[in-house]
């Protein structure tokens, strides 16, 4: 199928930044096949008038838990430990597999509506988030959360993770990595097993790392090292690693992350809300660490909106460091697109010929984008996600004029309300 986006204002990559101009974009099948020139034999089955649209690469949510949308606005104003062990974990244990499917669909609907086309997800019910991803049209990298003190060859969670990968083999929009939950929930032997398995299977790793002061203190008390050193010594960094949070990393930790090519996902809203501080983003950039952006789950954010994350990312360091240029709008947009795609090893995240056709079109007539001024600044400092009019993933229109084409939102809301009522979470 051929899709032409005619005369759109498009954000294209340029070195570490972006360039914006008027372009015709040609989509053939699942890829961007041409910019300002139709590929040979191209025929447009659909043409989108882009004259009043700003077209950007779809945003990449590099760390989230889609199934946790049922815990939105629960356990707020709590410390990290009280939130995780006192609120989230007890409810998680009562979730049924089908709950994860409907809750994930709710998160995916929110993401699509706010311009996100790809997510890196850690879940607990194998097969449910992938099922939702395939039905929604999204692109995703998925892992089953793993935890344990020592490896048992019959480890049920590891077996589930591998079965999940095998079940969805050949699905172009789905890929799988291994998900050791965190240093405080995985013993050194368990981490070593995951690292060995990842090497054997040719898989990467997605892990929470150095998220809180309590984690750092616990690891130091038990192992006399930092969480980064602990994970490195277990071999995790010997395979491609996406490390979420990293709010508590020293100068030597940053050097380790850079040396091993670890991609760091910063999650500004979640980290601030739980009182965990900020990742040292300016310093990590100087070290050459690949940085990307995530929302974390709705249980700690409480949104799945990458526009809010971009705005927070570009603002918090300006204020906290008193340096207005330390993290720019270009930096934020790059982390939310190319940075995430690079971390996940995906051929998306930028508008270039040969890249996957994952695109979001924003309404330039939206009040928040009027007057437009610098388009990249507008995306990071002014936009809030409501401006997204059309979303294309893998060459398929999944949001058209703000209407989802793949998800029955009314049904999803009904099912999520039913789940919340069963769990005693309903307040309205």
Secondary structure, DSSP 8 states (H G I E B T S, - for coil): -EEEEEEEEEEEEETTEEEEEEEEEEEETTEEEEESS--TT---SEEEE-TTEEEEE-EEEEEE-GGGGGGTT-STT--HHIIIIIIIHHHHTT--HHHHHHHHHHHHHHHHHTTEEEEEEEESSTTHHHHHHHHHT-EEEEEEEE-BSS--TT-HHHHHHHHHHHHTTT-TTEEE-BEE-BTTTB-HHHHHHHHHHHHHHT--EEEEES--HHHHHHHHHHHSS-HHHHHHHTTGGGS-EEEEE--S--HHHHHHHHHTT-EEEE-HHHHHHTT-----HHHHHHHT--EEE----TTTSS---HHHHHHHHHHHHHHHHT-TTSS-HHHHHHIIIIIHHHHHT-S-SS--TTSB--EEEEETTSGGGSS--SHHHIIIII--STTEEEEEETTEEEEETTEESS--HHHHHHHHHHHHHHHT----
